[in-house]
């Protein structure tokens, strides 16, 4: 881990930023229900909810605490969701 930041500039990012917090929560819940999680990997690797992609990016579900004690931590997702949508303006 070098701590270096990867800036993803693409249509994908723009599209993500348009999502409201609610859509984000819904998206995360679907991911968890389907048994996977997105990562911050520039390659867009999906991983298992407790997994790490080949490039070393952790599941955001794990990294951000969206699952606690094997259950969806809605509060954490909502907190992140509002943070997430604030960033778009
Ligand atoms: Zn990756």
PDB file of the backbone (N, CA, C, O) and the ligand in Angstrom, with CONECT records:
HET     ZN  A 101       1
ATOM      1  N   UNK A   1       0.835  -1.208   0.000  1.00  0.00           N
ATOM      2  CA  UNK A   1       0.000   0.000   0.000  1.00  0.00           C
ATOM      3  C   UNK A   1       0.865   1.251   0.000  1.00  0.00           C
ATOM      4  O   UNK A   1       1.602   1.493   0.956  1.00  0.00           O
ATOM      5  N   UNK A   2       0.787   2.033  -1.036  1.00  0.00           N
ATOM      6  CA  UNK A   2       1.607   3.221  -1.122  1.00  0.00           C
ATOM      7  C   UNK A   2       0.862   4.458  -0.643  1.00  0.00           C
ATOM      8  O   UNK A   2       1.476   5.488  -0.364  1.00  0.00           O
ATOM      9  N   UNK A   3      -0.431   4.359  -0.549  1.00  0.00           N
ATOM     10  CA  UNK A   3      -1.222   5.506  -0.153  1.00  0.00           C
ATOM     11  C   UNK A   3      -1.411   6.493  -1.287  1.00  0.00           C
ATOM     12  O   UNK A   3      -1.972   7.571  -1.090  1.00  0.00           O
ATOM     13  N   UNK A   4      -0.957   6.138  -2.443  1.00  0.00           N
ATOM     14  CA  UNK A   4      -1.140   7.058  -3.559  1.00  0.00           C
ATOM     15  C   UNK A   4      -2.604   7.064  -3.992  1.00  0.00           C
ATOM     16  O   UNK A   4      -3.313   6.065  -3.870  1.00  0.00           O
ATOM     17  N   UNK A   5      -3.024   8.192  -4.489  1.00  0.00           N
ATOM     18  CA  UNK A   5      -4.425   8.304  -4.868  1.00  0.00           C
ATOM     19  C   UNK A   5      -4.575   8.120  -6.365  1.00  0.00           C
ATOM     20  O   UNK A   5      -3.763   8.583  -7.166  1.00  0.00           O
ATOM     21  N   UNK A   6      -5.616   7.446  -6.696  1.00  0.00           N
ATOM     22  CA  UNK A   6      -5.929   7.276  -8.098  1.00  0.00           C
ATOM     23  C   UNK A   6      -7.128   8.145  -8.434  1.00  0.00           C
ATOM     24  O   UNK A   6      -8.192   8.013  -7.829  1.00  0.00           O
ATOM     25  N   UNK A   7      -6.954   9.006  -9.374  1.00  0.00           N
ATOM     26  CA  UNK A   7      -8.063   9.840  -9.784  1.00  0.00           C
ATOM     27  C   UNK A   7      -8.685   9.248 -11.034  1.00  0.00           C
ATOM     28  O   UNK A   7      -8.061   9.119 -12.088  1.00  0.00           O
ATOM     29  N   UNK A   8      -9.910   8.908 -10.863  1.00  0.00           N
ATOM     30  CA  UNK A   8     -10.621   8.323 -11.983  1.00  0.00           C
ATOM     31  C   UNK A   8     -11.416   9.420 -12.655  1.00  0.00           C
ATOM     32  O   UNK A   8     -12.351   9.975 -12.077  1.00  0.00           O
ATOM     33  N   UNK A   9     -11.041   9.718 -13.852  1.00  0.00           N
ATOM     34  CA  UNK A   9     -11.832  10.699 -14.598  1.00  0.00           C
ATOM     35  C   UNK A   9     -12.416  10.017 -15.822  1.00  0.00           C
ATOM     36  O   UNK A   9     -11.718   9.698 -16.785  1.00  0.00           O
ATOM     37  N   UNK A  10     -13.666   9.815 -15.751  1.00  0.00           N
ATOM     38  CA  UNK A  10     -14.325   9.150 -16.857  1.00  0.00           C
ATOM     39  C   UNK A  10     -15.809   9.425 -16.788  1.00  0.00           C
ATOM     40  O   UNK A  10     -16.300  10.029 -15.835  1.00  0.00           O
ATOM     41  N   UNK A  11     -16.510   8.979 -17.798  1.00  0.00           N
ATOM     42  CA  UNK A  11     -17.963   9.149 -17.795  1.00  0.00           C
ATOM     43  C   UNK A  11     -18.544   8.358 -16.636  1.00  0.00           C
ATOM     44  O   UNK A  11     -19.560   8.730 -16.050  1.00  0.00           O
ATOM     45  N   UNK A  12     -17.873   7.263 -16.322  1.00  0.00           N
ATOM     46  CA  UNK A  12     -18.343   6.429 -15.229  1.00  0.00           C
ATOM     47  C   UNK A  12     -18.454   7.239 -13.935  1.00  0.00           C
ATOM     48  O   UNK A  12     -19.452   7.156 -13.219  1.00  0.00           O
ATOM     49  N   UNK A  13     -17.418   8.016 -13.652  1.00  0.00           N
ATOM     50  CA  UNK A  13     -17.418   8.818 -12.436  1.00  0.00           C
ATOM     51  C   UNK A  13     -18.573   9.804 -12.463  1.00  0.00           C
ATOM     52  O   UNK A  13     -19.305   9.950 -11.484  1.00  0.00           O
ATOM     53  N   UNK A  14     -18.726  10.470 -13.580  1.00  0.00           N
ATOM     54  CA  UNK A  14     -19.818  11.430 -13.687  1.00  0.00           C
ATOM     55  C   UNK A  14     -21.156  10.771 -13.454  1.00  0.00           C
ATOM     56  O   UNK A  14     -22.033  11.314 -12.781  1.00  0.00           O
ATOM     57  N   UNK A  15     -21.294   9.605 -14.016  1.00  0.00           N
ATOM     58  CA  UNK A  15     -22.548   8.894 -13.853  1.00  0.00           C
ATOM     59  C   UNK A  15     -22.775   8.549 -12.391  1.00  0.00           C
ATOM     60  O   UNK A  15     -23.879   8.707 -11.870  1.00  0.00           O
ATOM     61  N   UNK A  16     -21.743   8.086 -11.747  1.00  0.00           N
ATOM     62  CA  UNK A  16     -21.857   7.755 -10.330  1.00  0.00           C
ATOM     63  C   UNK A  16     -22.252   8.973  -9.518  1.00  0.00           C
ATOM     64  O   UNK A  16     -23.070   8.882  -8.603  1.00  0.00           O
ATOM     65  N   UNK A  17     -21.673  10.103  -9.851  1.00  0.00           N
ATOM     66  CA  UNK A  17     -21.922  11.302  -9.066  1.00  0.00           C
ATOM     67  C   UNK A  17     -23.354  11.786  -9.180  1.00  0.00           C
ATOM     68  O   UNK A  17     -23.846  12.520  -8.323  1.00  0.00           O
ATOM     69  N   UNK A  18     -24.007  11.375 -10.228  1.00  0.00           N
ATOM     70  CA  UNK A  18     -25.395  11.804 -10.400  1.00  0.00           C
ATOM     71  C   UNK A  18     -26.348  11.016  -9.515  1.00  0.00           C
ATOM     72  O   UNK A  18     -27.490  11.419  -9.294  1.00  0.00           O
ATOM     73  N   UNK A  19     -25.871   9.913  -9.023  1.00  0.00           N
ATOM     74  CA  UNK A  19     -26.734   9.103  -8.179  1.00  0.00           C
ATOM     75  C   UNK A  19     -27.026   9.816  -6.869  1.00  0.00           C
ATOM     76  O   UNK A  19     -26.143  10.404  -6.244  1.00  0.00           O
ATOM     77  N   UNK A  20     -28.244   9.748  -6.488  1.00  0.00           N
ATOM     78  CA  UNK A  20     -28.603  10.319  -5.194  1.00  0.00           C
ATOM     79  C   UNK A  20     -28.185   9.353  -4.095  1.00  0.00           C
ATOM     80  O   UNK A  20     -27.841   8.200  -4.356  1.00  0.00           O
ATOM     81  N   UNK A  21     -28.220   9.838  -2.881  1.00  0.00           N
ATOM     82  CA  UNK A  21     -27.871   8.975  -1.751  1.00  0.00           C
ATOM     83  C   UNK A  21     -28.779   7.753  -1.715  1.00  0.00           C
ATOM     84  O   UNK A  21     -28.321   6.640  -1.458  1.00  0.00           O
ATOM     85  N   UNK A  22     -30.050   7.960  -1.969  1.00  0.00           N
ATOM     86  CA  UNK A  22     -30.990   6.839  -1.948  1.00  0.00           C
ATOM     87  C   UNK A  22     -30.626   5.787  -2.977  1.00  0.00           C
ATOM     88  O   UNK A  22     -30.660   4.588  -2.701  1.00  0.00           O
ATOM     89  N   UNK A  23     -30.283   6.247  -4.151  1.00  0.00           N
ATOM     90  CA  UNK A  23     -29.903   5.301  -5.191  1.00  0.00           C
ATOM     91  C   UNK A  23     -28.642   4.555  -4.796  1.00  0.00           C
ATOM     92  O   UNK A  23     -28.477   3.372  -5.092  1.00  0.00           O
ATOM     93  N   UNK A  24     -27.761   5.271  -4.124  1.00  0.00           N
ATOM     94  CA  UNK A  24     -26.527   4.644  -3.689  1.00  0.00           C
ATOM     95  C   UNK A  24     -26.814   3.546  -2.663  1.00  0.00           C
ATOM     96  O   UNK A  24     -26.264   2.448  -2.740  1.00  0.00           O
ATOM     97  N   UNK A  25     -27.674   3.858  -1.716  1.00  0.00           N
ATOM     98  CA  UNK A  25     -28.037   2.870  -0.695  1.00  0.00           C
ATOM     99  C   UNK A  25     -28.670   1.655  -1.355  1.00  0.00           C
ATOM    100  O   UNK A  25     -28.343   0.511  -1.038  1.00  0.00           O
ATOM    101  N   UNK A  26     -29.567   1.924  -2.263  1.00  0.00           N
ATOM    102  CA  UNK A  26     -30.253   0.833  -2.951  1.00  0.00           C
ATOM    103  C   UNK A  26     -29.246  -0.030  -3.706  1.00  0.00           C
ATOM    104  O   UNK A  26     -29.320  -1.259  -3.698  1.00  0.00           O
ATOM    105  N   UNK A  27     -28.324   0.635  -4.342  1.00  0.00           N
ATOM    106  CA  UNK A  27     -27.289  -0.054  -5.100  1.00  0.00           C
ATOM    107  C   UNK A  27     -26.453  -0.950  -4.189  1.00  0.00           C
ATOM    108  O   UNK A  27     -26.182  -2.106  -4.514  1.00  0.00           O
ATOM    109  N   UNK A  28     -26.053  -0.405  -3.055  1.00  0.00           N
ATOM    110  CA  UNK A  28     -25.249  -1.185  -2.113  1.00  0.00           C
ATOM    111  C   UNK A  28     -26.027  -2.378  -1.592  1.00  0.00           C
ATOM    112  O   UNK A  28     -25.490  -3.478  -1.459  1.00  0.00           O
ATOM    113  N   UNK A  29     -27.300  -2.149  -1.299  1.00  0.00           N
ATOM    114  CA  UNK A  29     -28.118  -3.245  -0.790  1.00  0.00           C
ATOM    115  C   UNK A  29     -28.255  -4.357  -1.824  1.00  0.00           C
ATOM    116  O   UNK A  29     -28.213  -5.542  -1.492  1.00  0.00           O
ATOM    117  N   UNK A  30     -28.417  -3.963  -3.057  1.00  0.00           N
ATOM    118  CA  UNK A  30     -28.497  -4.971  -4.122  1.00  0.00           C
ATOM    119  C   UNK A  30     -27.186  -5.744  -4.200  1.00  0.00           C
ATOM    120  O   UNK A  30     -27.187  -6.970  -4.304  1.00  0.00           O
ATOM    121  N   UNK A  31     -26.090  -5.035  -4.151  1.00  0.00           N
ATOM    122  CA  UNK A  31     -24.775  -5.688  -4.194  1.00  0.00           C
ATOM    123  C   UNK A  31     -24.647  -6.711  -3.073  1.00  0.00           C
ATOM    124  O   UNK A  31     -24.251  -7.856  -3.294  1.00  0.00           O
ATOM    125  N   UNK A  32     -24.988  -6.274  -1.873  1.00  0.00           N
ATOM    126  CA  UNK A  32     -24.840  -7.151  -0.712  1.00  0.00           C
ATOM    127  C   UNK A  32     -25.758  -8.360  -0.848  1.00  0.00           C
ATOM    128  O   UNK A  32     -25.365  -9.494  -0.574  1.00  0.00           O
ATOM    129  N   UNK A  33     -26.981  -8.096  -1.274  1.00  0.00           N
ATOM    130  CA  UNK A  33     -27.922  -9.202  -1.450  1.00  0.00           C
ATOM    131  C   UNK A  33     -27.439 -10.191  -2.501  1.00  0.00           C
ATOM    132  O   UNK A  33     -27.656 -11.397  -2.383  1.00  0.00           O
ATOM    133  N   UNK A  34     -26.790  -9.673  -3.514  1.00  0.00           N
ATOM    134  CA  UNK A  34     -26.285 -10.544  -4.568  1.00  0.00           C
ATOM    135  C   UNK A  34     -24.933 -11.150  -4.213  1.00  0.00           C
ATOM    136  O   UNK A  34     -24.411 -11.999  -4.935  1.00  0.00           O
ATOM    137  N   UNK A  35     -24.376 -10.705  -3.097  1.00  0.00           N
ATOM    138  CA  UNK A  35     -23.156 -11.320  -2.604  1.00  0.00           C
ATOM    139  C   UNK A  35     -21.876 -10.766  -3.199  1.00  0.00           C
ATOM    140  O   UNK A  35     -20.888 -11.487  -3.339  1.00  0.00           O
ATOM    141  N   UNK A  36     -21.890  -9.484  -3.550  1.00  0.00           N
ATOM    142  CA  UNK A  36     -20.649  -8.873  -4.036  1.00  0.00           C
ATOM    143  C   UNK A  36     -20.601  -7.414  -3.610  1.00  0.00           C
ATOM    144  O   UNK A  36     -21.567  -6.872  -3.072  1.00  0.00           O
ATOM    145  N   UNK A  37     -19.478  -6.805  -3.859  1.00  0.00           N
ATOM    146  CA  UNK A  37     -19.315  -5.401  -3.506  1.00  0.00           C
ATOM    147  C   UNK A  37     -18.468  -4.717  -4.567  1.00  0.00           C
ATOM    148  O   UNK A  37     -17.548  -5.321  -5.118  1.00  0.00           O
ATOM    149  N   UNK A  38     -18.776  -3.461  -4.852  1.00  0.00           N
ATOM    150  CA  UNK A  38     -17.850  -2.695  -5.697  1.00  0.00           C
ATOM    151  C   UNK A  38     -16.592  -2.341  -4.912  1.00  0.00           C
ATOM    152  O   UNK A  38     -16.562  -2.445  -3.686  1.00  0.00           O
ATOM    153  N   UNK A  39     -15.562  -1.925  -5.629  1.00  0.00           N
ATOM    154  CA  UNK A  39     -14.338  -1.430  -4.991  1.00  0.00           C
ATOM    155  C   UNK A  39     -14.036  -0.055  -5.571  1.00  0.00           C
ATOM    156  O   UNK A  39     -14.715   0.413  -6.484  1.00  0.00           O
ATOM    157  N   UNK A  40     -13.017   0.576  -5.031  1.00  0.00           N
ATOM    158  CA  UNK A  40     -12.583   1.850  -5.609  1.00  0.00           C
ATOM    159  C   UNK A  40     -11.547   1.624  -6.698  1.00  0.00           C
ATOM    160  O   UNK A  40     -10.931   2.570  -7.188  1.00  0.00           O
ATOM    161  N   UNK A  41     -11.365   0.394  -7.062  1.00  0.00           N
ATOM    162  CA  UNK A  41     -10.368   0.061  -8.078  1.00  0.00           C
ATOM    163  C   UNK A  41     -10.685   0.742  -9.405  1.00  0.00           C
ATOM    164  O   UNK A  41     -11.828   0.699  -9.861  1.00  0.00           O
ATOM    165  N   UNK A  42      -9.689   1.371 -10.032  1.00  0.00           N
ATOM    166  CA  UNK A  42      -9.902   2.000 -11.339  1.00  0.00           C
ATOM    167  C   UNK A  42     -10.330   0.988 -12.403  1.00  0.00           C
ATOM    168  O   UNK A  42     -10.944   1.352 -13.406  1.00  0.00           O
ATOM    169  N   UNK A  43     -10.003  -0.270 -12.177  1.00  0.00           N
ATOM    170  CA  UNK A  43     -10.415  -1.312 -13.112  1.00  0.00           C
ATOM    171  C   UNK A  43     -11.865  -1.713 -12.899  1.00  0.00           C
ATOM    172  O   UNK A  43     -12.445  -2.442 -13.704  1.00  0.00           O
ATOM    173  N   UNK A  44     -12.435  -1.236 -11.820  1.00  0.00           N
ATOM    174  CA  UNK A  44     -13.829  -1.542 -11.532  1.00  0.00           C
ATOM    175  C   UNK A  44     -14.080  -2.979 -11.118  1.00  0.00           C
ATOM    176  O   UNK A  44     -15.135  -3.540 -11.414  1.00  0.00           O
ATOM    177  N   UNK A  45     -13.121  -3.570 -10.437  1.00  0.00           N
ATOM    178  CA  UNK A  45     -13.259  -4.966 -10.035  1.00  0.00           C
ATOM    179  C   UNK A  45     -14.362  -5.129  -8.988  1.00  0.00           C
ATOM    180  O   UNK A  45     -14.343  -4.454  -7.959  1.00  0.00           O
ATOM    181  N   UNK A  46     -15.314  -6.013  -9.243  1.00  0.00           N
ATOM    182  CA  UNK A  46     -16.215  -6.405  -8.156  1.00  0.00           C
ATOM    183  C   UNK A  46     -15.552  -7.493  -7.330  1.00  0.00           C
ATOM    184  O   UNK A  46     -14.796  -8.310  -7.855  1.00  0.00           O
ATOM    185  N   UNK A  47     -15.835  -7.499  -6.055  1.00  0.00           N
ATOM    186  CA  UNK A  47     -15.255  -8.516  -5.168  1.00  0.00           C
ATOM    187  C   UNK A  47     -16.334  -9.042  -4.242  1.00  0.00           C
ATOM    188  O   UNK A  47     -17.446  -8.517  -4.194  1.00  0.00           O
ATOM    189  N   UNK A  48     -15.986 -10.093  -3.506  1.00  0.00           N
ATOM    190  CA  UNK A  48     -16.887 -10.540  -2.461  1.00  0.00           C
ATOM    191  C   UNK A  48     -16.964  -9.454  -1.390  1.00  0.00           C
ATOM    192  O   UNK A  48     -16.034  -8.664  -1.228  1.00  0.00           O
ATOM    193  N   UNK A  49     -18.089  -9.419  -0.653  1.00  0.00           N
ATOM    194  CA  UNK A  49     -18.254  -8.327   0.320  1.00  0.00           C
ATOM    195  C   UNK A  49     -17.108  -8.213   1.321  1.00  0.00           C
ATOM    196  O   UNK A  49     -16.867  -7.134   1.862  1.00  0.00           O
ATOM    197  N   UNK A  50     -16.407  -9.304   1.570  1.00  0.00           N
ATOM    198  CA  UNK A  50     -15.260  -9.221   2.480  1.00  0.00           C
ATOM    199  C   UNK A  50     -13.949  -9.421   1.732  1.00  0.00           C
ATOM    200  O   UNK A  50     -12.935  -9.786   2.325  1.00  0.00           O
ATOM    201  N   UNK A  51     -13.979  -9.180   0.440  1.00  0.00           N
ATOM    202  CA  UNK A  51     -12.818  -9.474  -0.391  1.00  0.00           C
ATOM    203  C   UNK A  51     -11.963  -8.268  -0.734  1.00  0.00           C
ATOM    204  O   UNK A  51     -12.268  -7.126  -0.390  1.00  0.00           O
ATOM    205  N   UNK A  52     -10.862  -8.582  -1.438  1.00  0.00           N
ATOM    206  CA  UNK A  52      -9.940  -7.567  -1.930  1.00  0.00           C
ATOM    207  C   UNK A  52      -9.648  -7.905  -3.383  1.00  0.00           C
ATOM    208  O   UNK A  52      -9.424  -9.072  -3.706  1.00  0.00           O
ATOM    209  N   UNK A  53      -9.645  -6.926  -4.258  1.00  0.00           N
ATOM    210  CA  UNK A  53      -9.417  -7.202  -5.671  1.00  0.00           C
ATOM    211  C   UNK A  53      -7.932  -7.435  -5.932  1.00  0.00           C
ATOM    212  O   UNK A  53      -7.094  -7.128  -5.084  1.00  0.00           O
ATOM    213  N   UNK A  54      -7.603  -7.979  -7.107  1.00  0.00           N
ATOM    214  CA  UNK A  54      -6.192  -8.294  -7.396  1.00  0.00           C
ATOM    215  C   UNK A  54      -5.273  -7.077  -7.338  1.00  0.00           C
ATOM    216  O   UNK A  54      -4.056  -7.229  -7.236  1.00  0.00           O
ATOM    217  N   UNK A  55      -5.836  -5.883  -7.402  1.00  0.00           N
ATOM    218  CA  UNK A  55      -5.029  -4.672  -7.360  1.00  0.00           C
ATOM    219  C   UNK A  55      -4.933  -4.103  -5.952  1.00  0.00           C
ATOM    220  O   UNK A  55      -4.354  -3.038  -5.737  1.00  0.00           O
ATOM    221  N   UNK A  56      -5.509  -4.825  -4.996  1.00  0.00           N
ATOM    222  CA  UNK A  56      -5.362  -4.417  -3.602  1.00  0.00           C
ATOM    223  C   UNK A  56      -6.442  -3.483  -3.101  1.00  0.00           C
ATOM    224  O   UNK A  56      -6.302  -2.889  -2.032  1.00  0.00           O
ATOM    225  N   UNK A  57      -7.534  -3.343  -3.868  1.00  0.00           N
ATOM    226  CA  UNK A  57      -8.619  -2.477  -3.402  1.00  0.00           C
ATOM    227  C   UNK A  57      -9.636  -3.298  -2.632  1.00  0.00           C
ATOM    228  O   UNK A  57     -10.138  -4.315  -3.112  1.00  0.00           O
ATOM    229  N   UNK A  58      -9.924  -2.834  -1.436  1.00  0.00           N
ATOM    230  CA  UNK A  58     -10.866  -3.546  -0.584  1.00  0.00           C
ATOM    231  C   UNK A  58     -12.290  -3.308  -1.041  1.00  0.00           C
ATOM    232  O   UNK A  58     -12.620  -2.267  -1.608  1.00  0.00           O
ATOM    233  N   UNK A  59     -13.107  -4.282  -0.783  1.00  0.00           N
ATOM    234  CA  UNK A  59     -14.546  -4.122  -0.901  1.00  0.00           C
ATOM    235  C   UNK A  59     -14.974  -2.866  -0.141  1.00  0.00           C
ATOM    236  O   UNK A  59     -14.609  -2.693   1.022  1.00  0.00           O
ATOM    237  N   UNK A  60     -15.740  -1.994  -0.788  1.00  0.00           N
ATOM    238  CA  UNK A  60     -16.151  -0.795  -0.046  1.00  0.00           C
ATOM    239  C   UNK A  60     -17.150  -1.142   1.042  1.00  0.00           C
ATOM    240  O   UNK A  60     -17.279  -0.431   2.038  1.00  0.00           O
ATOM    241  N   UNK A  61     -17.852  -2.240   0.838  1.00  0.00           N
ATOM    242  CA  UNK A  61     -18.767  -2.705   1.877  1.00  0.00           C
ATOM    243  C   UNK A  61     -17.993  -2.985   3.166  1.00  0.00           C
ATOM    244  O   UNK A  61     -18.437  -2.661   4.267  1.00  0.00           O
ATOM    245  N   UNK A  62     -16.833  -3.590   2.990  1.00  0.00           N
ATOM    246  CA  UNK A  62     -15.992  -3.906   4.142  1.00  0.00           C
ATOM    247  C   UNK A  62     -15.289  -2.646   4.646  1.00  0.00           C
ATOM    248  O   UNK A  62     -15.291  -2.342   5.839  1.00  0.00           O
ATOM    249  N   UNK A  63     -14.692  -1.932   3.705  1.00  0.00           N
ATOM    250  CA  UNK A  63     -13.867  -0.782   4.073  1.00  0.00           C
ATOM    251  C   UNK A  63     -14.686   0.281   4.803  1.00  0.00           C
ATOM    252  O   UNK A  63     -14.196   0.900   5.748  1.00  0.00           O
ATOM    253  N   UNK A  64     -15.900   0.491   4.381  1.00  0.00           N
ATOM    254  CA  UNK A  64     -16.714   1.570   4.937  1.00  0.00           C
ATOM    255  C   UNK A  64     -17.678   1.085   6.011  1.00  0.00           C
ATOM    256  O   UNK A  64     -18.492   1.850   6.530  1.00  0.00           O
ATOM    257  N   UNK A  65     -17.573  -0.188   6.330  1.00  0.00           N
ATOM    258  CA  UNK A  65     -18.380  -0.703   7.435  1.00  0.00           C
ATOM    259  C   UNK A  65     -19.852  -0.848   7.104  1.00  0.00           C
ATOM    260  O   UNK A  65     -20.708  -0.685   7.972  1.00  0.00           O
ATOM    261  N   UNK A  66     -20.147  -1.154   5.850  1.00  0.00           N
ATOM    262  CA  UNK A  66     -21.541  -1.293   5.451  1.00  0.00           C
ATOM    263  C   UNK A  66     -22.146  -2.601   5.944  1.00  0.00           C
ATOM    264  O   UNK A  66     -23.365  -2.765   5.972  1.00  0.00           O
ATOM    265  N   UNK A  67     -21.288  -3.515   6.326  1.00  0.00           N
ATOM    266  CA  UNK A  67     -21.779  -4.729   6.953  1.00  0.00           C
ATOM    267  C   UNK A  67     -21.181  -4.794   8.348  1.00  0.00           C
ATOM    268  O   UNK A  67     -19.967  -4.677   8.521  1.00  0.00           O
ATOM    269  N   UNK A  68     -22.033  -4.979   9.332  1.00  0.00           N
ATOM    270  CA  UNK A  68     -21.573  -5.147  10.709  1.00  0.00           C
ATOM    271  C   UNK A  68     -22.246  -6.383  11.266  1.00  0.00           C
ATOM    272  O   UNK A  68     -23.468  -6.522  11.198  1.00  0.00           O
ATOM    273  N   UNK A  69     -21.456  -7.267  11.810  1.00  0.00           N
ATOM    274  CA  UNK A  69     -21.985  -8.512  12.375  1.00  0.00           C
ATOM    275  C   UNK A  69     -22.817  -9.286  11.366  1.00  0.00           C
ATOM    276  O   UNK A  69     -23.839  -9.880  11.708  1.00  0.00           O
ATOM    277  N   UNK A  70     -22.369  -9.269  10.135  1.00  0.00           N
ATOM    278  CA  UNK A  70     -23.046 -10.054   9.108  1.00  0.00           C
ATOM    279  C   UNK A  70     -24.352  -9.452   8.620  1.00  0.00           C
ATOM    280  O   UNK A  70     -25.069 -10.059   7.825  1.00  0.00           O
ATOM    281  N   UNK A  71     -24.655  -8.260   9.100  1.00  0.00           N
ATOM    282  CA  UNK A  71     -25.890  -7.624   8.647  1.00  0.00           C
ATOM    283  C   UNK A  71     -25.588  -6.283   8.006  1.00  0.00           C
ATOM    284  O   UNK A  71     -24.560  -5.660   8.272  1.00  0.00           O
ATOM    285  N   UNK A  72     -26.503  -5.858   7.161  1.00  0.00           N
ATOM    286  CA  UNK A  72     -26.326  -4.567   6.511  1.00  0.00           C
ATOM    287  C   UNK A  72     -26.436  -3.455   7.538  1.00  0.00           C
ATOM    288  O   UNK A  72     -27.406  -3.375   8.292  1.00  0.00           O
ATOM    289  N   UNK A  73     -25.432  -2.608   7.554  1.00  0.00           N
ATOM    290  CA  UNK A  73     -25.424  -1.477   8.469  1.00  0.00           C
ATOM    291  C   UNK A  73     -25.949  -0.257   7.718  1.00  0.00           C
ATOM    292  O   UNK A  73     -25.197   0.536   7.152  1.00  0.00           O
ATOM    293  N   UNK A  74     -27.253  -0.150   7.739  1.00  0.00           N
ATOM    294  CA  UNK A  74     -27.914   0.882   6.941  1.00  0.00           C
ATOM    295  C   UNK A  74     -27.464   2.282   7.328  1.00  0.00           C
ATOM    296  O   UNK A  74     -27.352   3.176   6.489  1.00  0.00           O
ATOM    297  N   UNK A  75     -27.212   2.445   8.601  1.00  0.00           N
ATOM    298  CA  UNK A  75     -26.804   3.765   9.077  1.00  0.00           C
ATOM    299  C   UNK A  75     -25.486   4.198   8.430  1.00  0.00           C
ATOM    300  O   UNK A  75     -25.328   5.341   8.000  1.00  0.00           O
ATOM    301  N   UNK A  76     -24.565   3.268   8.376  1.00  0.00           N
ATOM    302  CA  UNK A  76     -23.268   3.588   7.776  1.00  0.00           C
ATOM    303  C   UNK A  76     -23.434   3.918   6.297  1.00  0.00           C
ATOM    304  O   UNK A  76     -22.780   4.817   5.769  1.00  0.00           O
ATOM    305  N   UNK A  77     -24.311   3.184   5.650  1.00  0.00           N
ATOM    306  CA  UNK A  77     -24.534   3.442   4.232  1.00  0.00           C
ATOM    307  C   UNK A  77     -25.181   4.810   4.048  1.00  0.00           C
ATOM    308  O   UNK A  77     -24.819   5.567   3.148  1.00  0.00           O
ATOM    309  N   UNK A  78     -26.137   5.111   4.910  1.00  0.00           N
ATOM    310  CA  UNK A  78     -26.806   6.404   4.808  1.00  0.00           C
ATOM    311  C   UNK A  78     -25.828   7.542   5.073  1.00  0.00           C
ATOM    312  O   UNK A  78     -25.847   8.561   4.383  1.00  0.00           O
ATOM    313  N   UNK A  79     -24.982   7.364   6.067  1.00  0.00           N
ATOM    314  CA  UNK A  79     -23.974   8.388   6.342  1.00  0.00           C
ATOM    315  C   UNK A  79     -23.092   8.603   5.130  1.00  0.00           C
ATOM    316  O   UNK A  79     -22.803   9.731   4.730  1.00  0.00           O
ATOM    317  N   UNK A  80     -22.678   7.499   4.565  1.00  0.00           N
ATOM    318  CA  UNK A  80     -21.803   7.607   3.396  1.00  0.00           C
ATOM    319  C   UNK A  80     -22.576   8.156   2.216  1.00  0.00           C
ATOM    320  O   UNK A  80     -22.053   8.943   1.428  1.00  0.00           O
ATOM    321  N   UNK A  81     -23.819   7.737   2.099  1.00  0.00           N
ATOM    322  CA  UNK A  81     -24.654   8.193   0.993  1.00  0.00           C
ATOM    323  C   UNK A  81     -24.822   9.699   0.989  1.00  0.00           C
ATOM    324  O   UNK A  81     -24.780  10.327  -0.069  1.00  0.00           O
ATOM    325  N   UNK A  82     -25.013  10.284   2.167  1.00  0.00           N
ATOM    326  CA  UNK A  82     -25.196  11.733   2.199  1.00  0.00           C
ATOM    327  C   UNK A  82     -23.876  12.443   1.930  1.00  0.00           C
ATOM    328  O   UNK A  82     -23.843  13.503   1.305  1.00  0.00           O
ATOM    329  N   UNK A  83     -22.812  11.856   2.399  1.00  0.00           N
ATOM    330  CA  UNK A  83     -21.480  12.391   2.093  1.00  0.00           C
ATOM    331  C   UNK A  83     -21.245  12.343   0.586  1.00  0.00           C
ATOM    332  O   UNK A  83     -20.744  13.283  -0.031  1.00  0.00           O
ATOM    333  N   UNK A  84     -21.621  11.238   0.047  1.00  0.00           N
ATOM    334  CA  UNK A  84     -21.445  10.950  -1.370  1.00  0.00           C
ATOM    335  C   UNK A  84     -22.194  11.963  -2.235  1.00  0.00           C
ATOM    336  O   UNK A  84     -21.655  12.473  -3.217  1.00  0.00           O
ATOM    337  N   UNK A  85     -23.435  12.245  -1.862  1.00  0.00           N
ATOM    338  CA  UNK A  85     -24.224  13.151  -2.701  1.00  0.00           C
ATOM    339  C   UNK A  85     -23.793  14.593  -2.481  1.00  0.00           C
ATOM    340  O   UNK A  85     -23.904  15.420  -3.386  1.00  0.00           O
ATOM    341  N   UNK A  86     -23.299  14.902  -1.277  1.00  0.00           N
ATOM    342  CA  UNK A  86     -22.811  16.272  -1.045  1.00  0.00           C
ATOM    343  C   UNK A  86     -21.652  16.618  -1.957  1.00  0.00           C
ATOM    344  O   UNK A  86     -21.494  17.761  -2.386  1.00  0.00           O
ATOM    345  N   UNK A  87     -20.859  15.624  -2.241  1.00  0.00           N
ATOM    346  CA  UNK A  87     -19.663  15.854  -3.058  1.00  0.00           C
ATOM    347  C   UNK A  87     -19.983  16.267  -4.480  1.00  0.00           C
ATOM    348  O   UNK A  87     -19.121  16.794  -5.183  1.00  0.00           O
ATOM    349  N   UNK A  88     -21.193  16.037  -4.905  1.00  0.00           N
ATOM    350  CA  UNK A  88     -21.512  16.278  -6.306  1.00  0.00           C
ATOM    351  C   UNK A  88     -21.821  17.736  -6.579  1.00  0.00           C
ATOM    352  O   UNK A  88     -21.850  18.155  -7.736  1.00  0.00           O
ATOM    353  N   UNK A  89     -22.051  18.511  -5.540  1.00  0.00           N
ATOM    354  CA  UNK A  89     -22.443  19.901  -5.803  1.00  0.00           C
ATOM    355  C   UNK A  89     -21.319  20.863  -5.533  1.00  0.00           C
ATOM    356  O   UNK A  89     -21.485  22.071  -5.704  1.00  0.00           O
TER     357      UNK A  89
HETATM  358 ZN    ZN A 101      -8.871  -4.280  -9.200  1.00  0.00          ZN
END
